[in-house]
Amino acid sequence: MNDDQSISQSLPALERQVFEVVKRLGSASVADVAQELTGDERTRAYTTVMTVLSRLFQKGYLLRQRDGKAFL
């Protein structure tokens, strides 16, 4: 099992889902991730996706860089 698989399996469901989207897209904004999740059974609010991405960053699972006013 590679590191990404073990990381994603240790995360709660929504964090795992967001992590997988970012992994698939490579670099993504909150809007990019929210757009990818719209096909899900539930629509996720932009602020919810932003909070989950922030948590993943704080836990050390994601890196972020500023792109204008937003983070990628």
N, C-alpha and C positions, 0 to 999 in steps of 0.2 A: 504494500500500500504506500503511495507517495504522500508527501507532506500535506498537499492540498486536500487529499481525500481524508486524512486523519483530522485535519483542522475542521473541515466542513462537517464531519460526523460528530464532532464534539460541540457544535453550536446548536442553539435553539432553532426551531424550524424556520422562522422568518429571517434570522441572521444567516442561516445556511443558504436560503433561497437567494438573498441579496449577494452573498459571497460568490455563489455560483454564477450569477449574472455578471458581476464584475470580472470574474476569472474568464468567462467566455468572451466578454467585450474587450478585455485588456485594460483600457483606460476609459473611465465612464464618469459622467456627472450625475448628480441626483436625478435630473430630468431624464437622462438616458436609462438609468436603472428603473425609474418609475414607469417609463414607457414600456420597457421589456416586461414588467410585471402586470401590465394591463390585461394580458391574455389569461391571467390567473383566475381562479374561481372568485377571488375578491379583488376589488380595486384598492390599491394602497394609496393613502394620502401622501402627497409630496413631503410633508413634514415628518411623516412616519419613516419614509425611506431615508430622509436626511438624518434622523435620529439613529437609525440602524447603522448607516454608514459611519456616523461619528463613533458609535460604540465599537464597531469593528476596527476603526482606526485607533481608538484608545486601548483596545486589547492587543494591538500590535499585529493584527491580521492584514491590514491594508495600509498602504502609504497614500499620502495625498500631496498635491501640489496646487498652488494657487494659479488660476487661469482667469485673469480679470477679477471680477468680484466673486467668482465661484471657485470651488475646489474640484479637482479631478482625482 
